[in-house]
Amino acid sequence: MKTVNKIIGAILFVALNPLSAFSQTVSTDFENQETRNTELQISIVPYLGTNGKNSGITTNDFSFNLFGGYSAGTNKLEMASLFNINRLDAKYVQLAGIFNQVGGKVEGAQFAGIANANLDSIRGVQGAGIVNFTTGAVEGTQLAGITNFTSKSVRGFQGAGIVNFAGQELTGFQGAGIANFAGGNVKGTQAAGIVNFTPKDVQGVQVAGILNFARKVNGSQIGLFNYADSISGAPIGLLSIVKSGYHTLEIGTDEILPINLSFRTGTRSFYNMLFVGIRPEITDYTVWAFGYGIGTSPRLGRKTFLNIEASSQQLNRGNVEALNLINRFYVGADFQVARKVALFAGPSINFRVYDTSYNQHPDLFTYSGPKVFSERNYRFDDLASQFWWGFRAGIRFF
Protein backbone atom coordinates (compact mmCIF):
# COMPACT_ATOMS: atom_id res chain seq x y z
CA MET A 1 0.00 0.00 0.00
CA LYS A 2 2.84 2.44 0.81
CA THR A 3 4.47 1.74 -2.55
CA VAL A 4 1.21 2.39 -4.38
CA ASN A 5 0.77 5.68 -2.52
CA LYS A 6 4.28 6.80 -3.51
CA ILE A 7 3.75 5.93 -7.17
CA ILE A 8 0.41 7.75 -7.35
CA GLY A 9 1.88 10.71 -5.52
CA ALA A 10 4.87 10.97 -7.83
CA ILE A 11 2.72 10.84 -10.95
CA LEU A 12 0.36 13.51 -9.62
CA PHE A 13 3.19 15.74 -8.49
CA VAL A 14 4.90 15.77 -11.88
CA ALA A 15 1.62 16.14 -13.75
CA LEU A 16 0.39 19.01 -11.60
CA ASN A 17 3.59 21.03 -11.51
CA PRO A 18 4.88 22.30 -14.85
CA LEU A 19 7.75 24.05 -13.00
CA SER A 20 8.67 21.09 -10.80
CA ALA A 21 11.97 20.54 -12.63
CA PHE A 22 12.87 24.20 -12.10
CA SER A 23 12.02 24.13 -8.41
CA GLN A 24 13.96 20.92 -7.81
CA THR A 25 17.05 22.34 -9.53
CA VAL A 26 17.12 25.60 -7.64
CA SER A 27 16.30 23.80 -4.40
CA THR A 28 19.46 21.73 -4.85
CA ASP A 29 21.47 24.87 -5.53
CA PHE A 30 20.39 26.51 -2.26
CA GLU A 31 20.15 23.55 0.10
CA ASN A 32 23.59 24.18 1.64
CA GLN A 33 23.14 27.95 2.00
CA GLU A 34 21.78 29.68 5.08
CA THR A 35 18.40 31.34 4.66
CA ARG A 36 17.71 34.95 5.54
CA ASN A 37 14.55 36.88 6.42
CA THR A 38 13.03 39.99 4.92
CA GLU A 39 9.76 41.79 5.50
CA LEU A 40 8.73 42.31 1.88
CA GLN A 41 9.34 40.85 -1.56
CA ILE A 42 7.95 42.37 -4.73
CA SER A 43 8.66 40.49 -7.95
CA ILE A 44 7.48 40.13 -11.53
CA VAL A 45 8.71 36.56 -12.07
CA PRO A 46 11.22 34.43 -10.11
CA TYR A 47 14.54 36.30 -9.62
CA LEU A 48 13.17 39.46 -11.20
CA GLY A 49 12.30 41.29 -8.00
CA THR A 50 13.56 42.88 -4.82
CA ASN A 51 15.41 39.75 -3.66
CA GLY A 52 17.05 39.13 -7.03
CA LYS A 53 19.36 36.12 -7.12
CA ASN A 54 18.85 35.60 -3.38
CA SER A 55 15.16 34.74 -3.81
CA GLY A 56 15.76 31.05 -3.11
CA ILE A 57 17.44 31.68 0.26
CA THR A 58 15.08 34.42 1.47
CA THR A 59 12.03 33.92 3.67
CA ASN A 60 9.55 36.78 3.30
CA ASP A 61 6.95 38.08 5.71
CA PHE A 62 5.00 39.45 2.74
CA SER A 63 5.47 38.52 -0.92
CA PHE A 64 3.60 40.13 -3.80
CA ASN A 65 4.32 38.65 -7.23
CA LEU A 66 2.93 40.14 -10.43
CA PHE A 67 3.06 36.87 -12.37
CA GLY A 68 4.98 34.38 -10.24
CA GLY A 69 7.32 34.29 -7.30
CA TYR A 70 10.02 32.08 -5.81
CA SER A 71 11.35 32.15 -2.26
CA ALA A 72 12.70 30.07 0.58
CA GLY A 73 9.43 30.53 2.44
CA THR A 74 6.62 32.81 3.56
CA ASN A 75 5.81 33.90 7.12
CA LYS A 76 2.59 35.85 6.69
CA LEU A 77 1.15 36.50 3.21
CA GLU A 78 2.01 35.66 -0.40
CA MET A 79 0.01 36.55 -3.51
CA ALA A 80 0.52 36.06 -7.25
CA SER A 81 -1.61 36.28 -10.36
CA LEU A 82 -0.18 32.98 -11.66
CA PHE A 83 1.98 30.97 -9.24
CA ASN A 84 3.92 30.89 -5.99
CA ILE A 85 6.85 28.53 -5.31
CA ASN A 86 8.26 28.20 -1.78
CA ARG A 87 11.32 26.03 -1.28
CA LEU A 88 10.59 25.48 2.42
CA ASP A 89 7.57 26.34 4.61
CA ALA A 90 4.64 28.69 4.00
CA LYS A 91 2.29 30.47 6.41
CA TYR A 92 -0.28 31.98 6.98
CA VAL A 93 -1.95 32.89 3.67
CA GLN A 94 -0.92 31.90 0.13
CA LEU A 95 -2.99 32.92 -2.90
CA ALA A 96 -2.36 32.18 -6.59
CA GLY A 97 -4.35 32.35 -9.79
CA ILE A 98 -2.99 29.02 -11.08
CA PHE A 99 -0.94 27.08 -8.52
CA ASN A 100 0.97 27.12 -5.25
CA GLN A 101 3.93 24.81 -4.67
CA VAL A 102 5.54 24.41 -1.25
CA GLY A 103 8.50 22.15 -0.48
CA GLY A 104 7.89 22.13 3.28
CA LYS A 105 5.01 22.55 5.69
CA VAL A 106 1.94 24.74 5.17
CA GLU A 107 0.19 26.39 8.08
CA GLY A 108 -2.85 28.56 7.47
CA ALA A 109 -4.80 29.06 4.25
CA GLN A 110 -3.69 28.07 0.75
CA PHE A 111 -5.90 28.86 -2.25
CA ALA A 112 -5.25 28.43 -5.97
CA GLY A 113 -7.32 28.60 -9.12
CA ILE A 114 -6.07 25.21 -10.32
CA ALA A 115 -3.75 23.35 -7.92
CA ASN A 116 -1.95 23.34 -4.60
CA ALA A 117 1.06 21.01 -4.27
CA ASN A 118 2.93 20.48 -1.00
CA LEU A 119 5.81 18.12 -0.21
CA ASP A 120 5.10 18.03 3.52
CA SER A 121 2.13 18.41 5.84
CA ILE A 122 -0.60 21.03 5.95
CA ARG A 123 -2.38 22.44 8.96
CA GLY A 124 -5.22 24.70 7.94
CA VAL A 125 -7.26 25.06 4.75
CA GLN A 126 -6.48 24.14 1.15
CA GLY A 127 -8.79 25.25 -1.63
CA ALA A 128 -8.21 24.60 -5.34
CA GLY A 129 -10.30 24.69 -8.47
CA ILE A 130 -8.97 21.29 -9.56
CA VAL A 131 -6.47 19.53 -7.26
CA ASN A 132 -5.01 19.67 -3.77
CA PHE A 133 -1.91 17.52 -3.37
CA THR A 134 0.22 16.88 -0.31
CA THR A 135 2.68 14.13 0.57
CA GLY A 136 2.37 14.78 4.30
CA ALA A 137 -0.46 14.66 6.80
CA VAL A 138 -3.48 16.95 6.57
CA GLU A 139 -4.95 18.54 9.67
CA GLY A 140 -7.80 20.78 8.63
CA THR A 141 -9.78 21.12 5.41
CA GLN A 142 -9.16 20.27 1.77
CA LEU A 143 -11.63 21.52 -0.85
CA ALA A 144 -11.14 20.83 -4.56
CA GLY A 145 -13.21 20.84 -7.70
CA ILE A 146 -11.84 17.45 -8.80
CA THR A 147 -9.58 15.69 -6.29
CA ASN A 148 -7.83 15.88 -2.95
CA PHE A 149 -4.77 13.71 -2.41
CA THR A 150 -2.56 13.03 0.57
CA SER A 151 -0.26 10.05 0.97
CA LYS A 152 -0.49 10.29 4.77
CA SER A 153 -3.34 10.72 7.25
CA VAL A 154 -6.22 13.19 7.24
CA ARG A 155 -7.64 14.71 10.38
CA GLY A 156 -10.48 16.99 9.39
CA PHE A 157 -12.48 17.41 6.18
CA GLN A 158 -11.95 16.45 2.55
CA GLY A 159 -14.48 17.65 -0.02
CA ALA A 160 -14.01 17.02 -3.76
CA GLY A 161 -16.11 17.01 -6.88
CA ILE A 162 -14.75 13.62 -7.95
CA VAL A 163 -12.24 11.82 -5.67
CA ASN A 164 -10.72 12.06 -2.21
CA PHE A 165 -7.61 10.00 -1.40
CA ALA A 166 -6.03 9.58 2.04
CA GLY A 167 -3.11 7.15 2.06
CA GLN A 168 -3.39 6.45 5.77
CA GLU A 169 -5.97 7.06 8.51
CA LEU A 170 -8.98 9.32 8.13
CA THR A 171 -10.40 11.04 11.19
CA GLY A 172 -13.28 13.26 10.20
CA PHE A 173 -15.24 13.48 6.96
CA GLN A 174 -14.70 12.61 3.30
CA GLY A 175 -17.28 13.80 0.78
CA ALA A 176 -16.88 13.23 -2.98
CA GLY A 177 -19.04 13.16 -6.07
CA ILE A 178 -17.63 9.79 -7.16
CA ALA A 179 -15.26 8.06 -4.72
CA ASN A 180 -13.52 8.24 -1.36
CA PHE A 181 -10.45 6.17 -0.51
CA ALA A 182 -8.69 5.78 2.83
CA GLY A 183 -5.69 3.48 3.16
CA GLY A 184 -6.01 3.25 6.95
CA ASN A 185 -8.75 3.17 9.55
CA VAL A 186 -11.68 5.56 9.21
CA LYS A 187 -13.10 7.35 12.25
CA GLY A 188 -15.99 9.45 11.03
CA THR A 189 -17.98 9.55 7.80
CA GLN A 190 -17.37 8.72 4.16
CA ALA A 191 -20.03 9.96 1.72
CA ALA A 192 -19.68 9.42 -2.04
CA GLY A 193 -21.84 9.34 -5.12
CA ILE A 194 -20.48 5.94 -6.18
CA VAL A 195 -17.85 4.25 -3.96
CA ASN A 196 -16.38 4.42 -0.47
CA PHE A 197 -13.38 2.16 0.12
CA THR A 198 -11.01 1.30 2.91
CA PRO A 199 -9.15 -2.00 3.39
CA LYS A 200 -9.11 -1.28 7.13
CA ASP A 201 -11.74 -0.61 9.82
CA VAL A 202 -14.51 1.99 10.01
CA GLN A 203 -15.79 3.58 13.18
CA GLY A 204 -18.70 5.63 11.92
CA VAL A 205 -20.77 5.63 8.73
CA GLN A 206 -20.21 4.92 5.04
CA VAL A 207 -22.84 6.29 2.63
CA ALA A 208 -22.51 5.64 -1.12
CA GLY A 209 -24.73 5.54 -4.18
CA ILE A 210 -23.29 2.19 -5.33
CA LEU A 211 -20.72 0.45 -3.08
CA ASN A 212 -19.32 0.63 0.43
CA PHE A 213 -16.31 -1.55 1.28
CA ALA A 214 -14.56 -1.97 4.62
CA ARG A 215 -13.09 -4.61 6.91
CA LYS A 216 -14.61 -4.19 10.37
CA VAL A 217 -17.39 -1.61 10.71
CA ASN A 218 -18.39 -0.21 14.08
CA GLY A 219 -21.37 1.72 12.79
CA SER A 220 -23.42 1.52 9.59
CA GLN A 221 -23.12 1.20 5.83
CA ILE A 222 -25.76 2.68 3.53
CA GLY A 223 -25.49 1.95 -0.17
CA LEU A 224 -26.80 -0.12 -3.05
CA PHE A 225 -24.15 -2.75 -2.26
CA ASN A 226 -22.28 -3.09 1.03
CA TYR A 227 -19.39 -5.32 2.03
CA ALA A 228 -17.72 -5.80 5.41
CA ASP A 229 -15.99 -8.62 7.24
CA SER A 230 -18.04 -7.71 10.31
CA ILE A 231 -20.39 -4.89 11.31
CA SER A 232 -21.93 -3.80 14.60
CA GLY A 233 -24.76 -1.75 13.10
CA ALA A 234 -27.06 -2.16 10.14
CA PRO A 235 -25.86 -2.49 6.52
CA ILE A 236 -28.73 -0.92 4.57
CA GLY A 237 -28.95 -1.51 0.83
CA LEU A 238 -30.14 -3.69 -2.02
CA LEU A 239 -27.51 -6.33 -1.20
CA SER A 240 -25.25 -6.39 1.85
CA ILE A 241 -22.59 -9.03 2.38
CA VAL A 242 -21.09 -9.37 5.84
CA LYS A 243 -18.45 -12.10 5.90
CA SER A 244 -19.13 -13.05 9.51
CA GLY A 245 -22.77 -11.96 9.39
CA TYR A 246 -26.15 -13.59 8.79
CA HIS A 247 -26.40 -15.93 5.79
CA THR A 248 -29.19 -18.48 5.33
CA LEU A 249 -30.59 -20.66 2.59
CA GLU A 250 -34.31 -21.27 2.98
CA ILE A 251 -36.67 -23.88 1.56
CA GLY A 252 -40.27 -22.92 2.24
CA THR A 253 -43.88 -22.93 1.18
CA ASP A 254 -46.80 -20.51 1.20
CA GLU A 255 -50.38 -20.30 -0.03
CA ILE A 256 -49.28 -19.24 -3.54
CA LEU A 257 -46.31 -21.47 -4.37
CA PRO A 258 -45.52 -24.81 -2.71
CA ILE A 259 -41.76 -24.55 -3.34
CA ASN A 260 -39.76 -21.41 -2.57
CA LEU A 261 -36.00 -20.93 -2.35
CA SER A 262 -34.65 -17.89 -0.55
CA PHE A 263 -31.19 -16.54 0.27
CA ARG A 264 -30.70 -14.08 3.12
CA THR A 265 -27.54 -12.04 3.65
CA GLY A 266 -26.57 -9.19 5.95
CA THR A 267 -26.95 -9.15 9.71
CA ARG A 268 -29.84 -10.14 11.96
CA SER A 269 -30.49 -6.45 12.58
CA PHE A 270 -31.01 -5.87 8.83
CA TYR A 271 -30.77 -8.35 5.97
CA ASN A 272 -31.66 -8.65 2.29
CA MET A 273 -33.64 -11.49 0.72
CA LEU A 274 -33.45 -12.86 -2.83
CA PHE A 275 -35.90 -15.58 -3.71
CA VAL A 276 -37.53 -17.65 -6.44
CA GLY A 277 -40.52 -19.97 -6.29
CA ILE A 278 -42.24 -22.53 -8.49
CA ARG A 279 -45.55 -24.38 -8.73
CA PRO A 280 -44.81 -27.90 -10.07
CA GLU A 281 -47.68 -28.74 -12.40
CA ILE A 282 -48.05 -30.71 -15.61
CA THR A 283 -49.02 -27.81 -17.86
CA ASP A 284 -47.74 -26.06 -20.96
CA TYR A 285 -46.54 -23.12 -18.88
CA THR A 286 -44.60 -23.02 -15.62
CA VAL A 287 -45.98 -20.87 -12.83
CA TRP A 288 -43.07 -19.23 -11.04
CA ALA A 289 -42.05 -16.11 -9.18
CA PHE A 290 -38.99 -14.05 -8.32
CA GLY A 291 -38.59 -11.32 -5.77
CA TYR A 292 -36.69 -9.29 -3.23
CA GLY A 293 -37.21 -8.28 0.36
CA ILE A 294 -35.72 -6.90 3.55
CA GLY A 295 -36.04 -8.02 7.12
CA THR A 296 -34.87 -8.02 10.70
CA SER A 297 -34.57 -10.90 13.15
CA PRO A 298 -34.24 -9.95 16.84
CA ARG A 299 -33.60 -12.67 19.38
CA LEU A 300 -36.54 -13.89 21.49
CA GLY A 301 -34.76 -16.65 23.38
CA ARG A 302 -31.65 -18.78 23.37
CA LYS A 303 -32.73 -20.61 20.21
CA THR A 304 -35.72 -18.56 19.07
CA PHE A 305 -35.79 -15.50 16.82
CA LEU A 306 -38.54 -13.19 15.61
CA ASN A 307 -38.77 -12.52 11.85
CA ILE A 308 -40.20 -9.24 10.56
CA GLU A 309 -40.01 -9.03 6.78
CA ALA A 310 -41.36 -7.03 3.85
CA SER A 311 -41.04 -8.37 0.32
CA SER A 312 -42.35 -8.18 -3.24
CA GLN A 313 -42.49 -10.91 -5.85
CA GLN A 314 -43.60 -11.02 -9.46
CA LEU A 315 -45.86 -14.04 -10.15
CA ASN A 316 -45.69 -15.32 -13.73
CA ARG A 317 -47.16 -17.91 -16.03
CA GLY A 318 -44.36 -18.69 -18.47
CA ASN A 319 -42.69 -15.46 -19.53
CA VAL A 320 -42.98 -12.18 -17.64
CA GLU A 321 -45.83 -10.64 -19.62
CA ALA A 322 -47.65 -8.25 -17.28
CA LEU A 323 -47.60 -6.75 -13.81
CA ASN A 324 -48.66 -9.28 -11.18
CA LEU A 325 -46.94 -8.15 -8.01
CA ILE A 326 -47.45 -9.84 -4.64
CA ASN A 327 -46.39 -7.56 -1.77
CA ARG A 328 -46.09 -9.34 1.56
CA PHE A 329 -45.58 -8.34 5.19
CA TYR A 330 -44.61 -11.33 7.30
CA VAL A 331 -44.20 -11.79 11.05
CA GLY A 332 -43.05 -15.18 12.24
CA ALA A 333 -40.57 -17.07 14.34
CA ASP A 334 -37.73 -19.46 13.70
CA PHE A 335 -36.45 -22.06 16.14
CA GLN A 336 -32.98 -23.54 15.88
CA VAL A 337 -33.35 -27.31 16.05
CA ALA A 338 -29.63 -27.85 15.38
CA ARG A 339 -26.49 -25.74 15.15
CA LYS A 340 -27.12 -24.69 11.55
CA VAL A 341 -30.73 -25.72 11.02
CA ALA A 342 -33.92 -23.85 11.95
CA LEU A 343 -37.65 -24.28 11.38
CA PHE A 344 -39.83 -21.25 10.76
CA ALA A 345 -43.51 -20.39 10.41
CA GLY A 346 -45.82 -17.41 10.67
CA PRO A 347 -48.73 -15.45 9.20
CA SER A 348 -48.55 -12.82 6.50
CA ILE A 349 -50.74 -10.10 5.07
CA ASN A 350 -50.61 -9.82 1.30
CA PHE A 351 -51.38 -7.03 -1.14
CA ARG A 352 -51.56 -7.91 -4.82
CA VAL A 353 -51.39 -5.33 -7.64
CA TYR A 354 -51.99 -6.65 -11.14
CA ASP A 355 -52.74 -5.60 -14.72
CA THR A 356 -56.40 -6.23 -15.56
CA SER A 357 -55.83 -5.83 -19.30
CA TYR A 358 -53.91 -9.13 -19.30
CA ASN A 359 -56.11 -12.24 -19.01
CA GLN A 360 -53.44 -14.96 -18.71
CA HIS A 361 -52.46 -14.47 -15.08
CA PRO A 362 -51.96 -17.80 -13.25
CA ASP A 363 -54.32 -18.96 -10.53
CA LEU A 364 -53.41 -17.10 -7.38
CA PHE A 365 -53.54 -19.93 -4.85
CA THR A 366 -52.14 -23.45 -5.02
CA TYR A 367 -54.21 -25.95 -3.05
CA SER A 368 -56.21 -23.74 -0.69
CA GLY A 369 -58.20 -20.60 -1.16
CA PRO A 370 -57.66 -17.92 1.50
CA LYS A 371 -60.46 -15.42 1.63
CA VAL A 372 -59.73 -12.22 -0.25
CA PHE A 373 -61.22 -9.59 2.04
CA SER A 374 -60.62 -6.51 -0.07
CA GLU A 375 -60.67 -5.99 -3.84
CA ARG A 376 -60.50 -2.78 -5.80
CA ASN A 377 -60.34 -1.83 -9.48
CA TYR A 378 -58.50 1.23 -10.72
CA ARG A 379 -60.30 1.70 -14.02
CA PHE A 380 -58.23 4.50 -15.43
CA ASP A 381 -54.94 2.60 -15.03
CA ASP A 382 -56.07 -0.96 -15.92
CA LEU A 383 -55.01 -2.02 -12.44
CA ALA A 384 -56.64 -3.89 -9.59
CA SER A 385 -55.64 -4.86 -6.06
CA GLN A 386 -56.47 -7.57 -3.53
CA PHE A 387 -55.82 -8.16 0.18
CA TRP A 388 -55.74 -11.50 2.00
CA TRP A 389 -54.15 -13.28 4.94
CA GLY A 390 -51.58 -15.97 4.19
CA PHE A 391 -48.77 -17.97 5.75
CA ARG A 392 -45.17 -19.05 5.31
CA ALA A 393 -43.32 -22.05 6.73
CA GLY A 394 -40.21 -24.07 6.04
CA ILE A 395 -36.63 -24.86 6.99
CA ARG A 396 -33.47 -22.73 7.01
CA PHE A 397 -29.85 -23.74 6.77
CA PHE A 398 -27.20 -21.43 8.24
N, C-alpha and C positions, 0 to 999 in steps of 0.2 A: 504493500500500500504506500509506503514512504517513497519508493522508487517511482511509482506511478504519479504521485503528487509532484515530485521533482521534474519529471518529464513534461507534464502538463504545464507546470509553472514556467519552465524554460521556454516552451513554445509560445505561451501567451506573452511572456515578457518581451521576446524578440519581435513578435508580431505587433505588439501595441506600442513599441517605442522606436520610431524611425531614427532617433538620434542616440540609440543605446550604444552603438559602436563608438561614437564620439565621447559619450560620457564615461565609458569604460577606459578609453585611452587617456583622457585627461585626469581621471581619478588615479590611474597608475602613476602619472607624472607627479602628482601632488601628495601621494600617500606618505612620503617620508619628510614632508615639509610641515613646519608648525603653522597652525591656523592663527589668524588674527581677527579681531572684532572691529566693526565699524557701525555707526548708527544708521547710515543711509547709503544705498546704492541706487543710482539711476543709470539705466543702460538702454541701448537700442537693440542690440543682439549680444550674445556672449562675447566678452572681451572688448566690446565697444561701449564703454561706460566709465563711470567714475573709478572703478577698481582696476580697470585695464587688465594687464596680464596677471594680476594677483587675484582675479575673480575666484579662482578655484581654491584659494587658501583663505578666503575672507568670509566670515560669518556676519551677516547683516541683521540689524534690528528691523530695518525697513528696506524693502527692495521693490522698486517700480521699474518695470521693463516694458519698453514700447512694443516690441515684438516678442523677444524671448530673453531670458536671463539665466546666468550660470553662477553658482556660488558654492562655498563650502557648506553653508547652512543659513537658516533664517530663525531669528529669535522672536519676532512679533508678527510681521505682516509682509507678504510678498504678492505682487500682482503683475500679470502680463496679458497682453491681448492674445498671444499664441501659446507660449509654453514657459514653464519654470523647471530648471534642473538644479537640484541640491545634491552635492556630493555626500553630505552627512545628514544631520537631523534637520527637521523643519517644525516650527511652532510659531504662532498659534493659529494664524490664518494664511492659507495659500489659495490663490485664485488664478485660473488660467482659462483662456478661451478654447484651447485645444487639449493640452495635457500638462500634468504635473508629474515629475519624476524625482523621487527622493531615495538616496542610497542608504539612509539610516532610518531612525525612528520618526514618526509623525505624532505630534500631540496638538490637538485642537481641531480646526476645521479645514478640510481640503476639498475644493470644488473645481471641477473642470468640465468644459463642454463636451469632451469626448472620453478622456481616460485619465485615471490616477494610477501610477505605478510606484510601489514602494518595496524596497529590498529588506525591510525590517518590519517591526510592529507598528500598529496605529492605535492611539488612544484618543477617541473623539468621534468626529463625523467625517465620512467620505461621501461625496456626491458627484456622480458623473453621468453624462448623457448616454454613454455606452457601457464602459467597463471600469470597475474598481479592482485593482490587483495588488496583493501584498503577500510577501513570502513569510511574514511573521504573524504573530497573534493579533487579533482584532478585539479591542475592548471599546465598545460603543456602537456606532451605527454605520452601515454601508447601504447606500441607495444608488441604484444604477438602472439605466433604461434597458440594458440587455443582461449583463452578468456581474456578479460579485465573486471574487476568487481569493481565498487565502489558503496556503498550504498548512497552516497551523490552526489553532483553536479560535473559536468565536465566542465572545461573551457579550451579548447584546442583541442587536437587530440586523438582519440582512433582508433587504427588499429589492427584488429585481424583476424586470419585465419577462425574462426568460429563465435564467438559471442562477442558483446560488450554490457555491461550493465551499465547504469547510473541510480541510484535510484531516483535522483532528476533532476534538470535542466541540459540541455546540451547547451553550447555555444561554437560553433566550428564545428568539423567534427567527424562523426563516420563512419568508413568503415570496413565492415566485409564480409567474404565469405558466411555466411548464414544469420545472423540476427543481428539487432541493436535494443536495447530497451532503452528508456528514460522514467523515471517515471514522469518527469516534462516537462515544456515547452522546445521546441527546437528552438534555434536561430542559424541557420547555415545549415548544410547539413548532411543527413543520406543516405548512399549508401550501399546496401547489395545485395548479390546474391539471396536471397529469400524474407526476410521480414524486413520491418522497422515498428516499433510500438511505439507510444506514446499515452496515454489516454488524453494528454493535447494538447496545441496549437503548431503549427509550423510556424516559421517565416523564410522561406528559401525554401529548396528543399528536397524532398524525392525521391530517385531513387532505385527501387528494381526489381529483376527479376520476382517476383510473386506478392507480396502484399505490399501496403503502407496503413497505418492506422493512422489517427490523428483526433483531434476534429476540431479545426479551423485552416485553413491553409492560411497564408498570403504569397503566393508563388505558387509553382507547385508541383505536384505529377506525377512521371513517373514510370509506372509499368504495369504488365499484369492486375492486379486488384487494384483499388484505392478506398479508403473510407475516407470521411470527412464529418463532420456536415456542414461545409461551407468552401469555398475556393475562394480566390480572383483572382488566376491565372487559368491556364489550367491543368486539370487532364488528362494526356495522357496515354491511355492504351486500352486493349481489352474491359474492362468493368469498368467504373468509376461510383460510387454511391456517390452523394453529397446530404445529407439529406435535405438541404434547397436549392438545386440546381434546375436544369432543368429536368423535367420528363413529358413526354407526351405519350399518347396512340393515335395512328393514324389509321384511316380507309381511304384507298385511292384506286385509280385505275390508271392504266397506259395502254399502248398499248399492253402489253403482257398478263397481268392478270387483270381481272375486279375487283377482291377483294384482297386487301392487308392489313395486319395488321402489325403495326410497333410500337416498344417501343423505346423511346429515353431517355437516362439518362446521366447526367454529368452537364455541365454548358453551357450557350449559347455560350461561347467562344470556347468550344470544347466538343462535346458529342459523344456517341456511339449509334449505331442503331442496333437492332435485329428485323428481320422481317420474316414473312411467307406470302405466297400468294396462291390463288387457282383459278382455272378456272372451274366454275360449269357447267358440261356438263353430259349428259346421255350417258356415254360410259363405257367400261369395265375397263378403267384405268383412274385414276384421274391425271390431270395435275396440278402440284403444284411446289412451289419454296421455298427455305429458303436462308437467307443471312445475311450479316453483313456490316456495313458501319460506317463512321465517318463524322462529319459535324461541321459547325459553323453557328451561327445565329446572326449577328450584327443587332442592331436596326436601322431602317430607319426613323421611326416616332413614335408618341406616342403609336400607336396601330399596327404598321407595322414593320415586321422584314424581313431581307434578309436571304435566306437559301442557303448555298453552301455545297454540299454533294458529297461524293464519296462512292460507294458501289459495292458489288459483290453479285450475287445470282445464285444458282444452279437451273436450270429449269429441271424438271423431268416429266416423264410419268410413273406413278406407282412407282416402286422402283428406287433408285439411281443406274443406270446401267453404265453410261458413262459421261465423262466430257461434260457439256453444260453450260458454265459459261457466265452470262450476267454482264458485268462491266459497270457501269453507273456513269456519272458525271452530276449532276443536279444543276441548279441555278433557284431559284424561290422566291416567297414571301408568307408570311402568314399574315393574317389580323385578329386581335382579334375582333370577333363580340360580344363576351360576356366575362365576367371575366375569365372563364376557357375554352373558346371555340374559336377556330380559323379555318378559311378556308385557304387553300393553293393551289397554282398552279404554274406551270412553265415548261419550256422545259428541255430536257435532250439530251445528246449525248451518244450513246450506242456502246459498243464494245463487240461482242460475240466471244468466243473461244470455239470450240466444236470438238468432236472426229468424224471424217468422217468414221471410220470403223464400227460405230454403226448406224443402219438404222431405229431405232425406236424413234428418237427424236420427241417430240410433235411439232405441228405447232407453229411457232414463235409468230404470232400475233393473237389477239382474234377476233375482228370484223372489224378491218381496216388494211390496209397494207401499212405502211410507206415505202418509197422508200429506199432500201438498196443501198447506193452510193459507197460502196467499199467492194469487196470480194476478198479473197486471200486463196489459198490452199498451205499448207506446206506438200508436198508429202512425205518427208522422215519421218515425225512424225505423219502421219495420223491425222493432224489437219487442221482446216480452221478457218477463221475469217471473220466477217462482221461488217460494220459500218452503223448506221442510226440515224436519229433524232427522238426523242420520246417526251413524256410528262408525267407529274404526276399531280394529283389533288386529293383533298379530304378534310377531316375534322380532326382536332386535339382537344383532350381533355387534359387539363392541371391538 
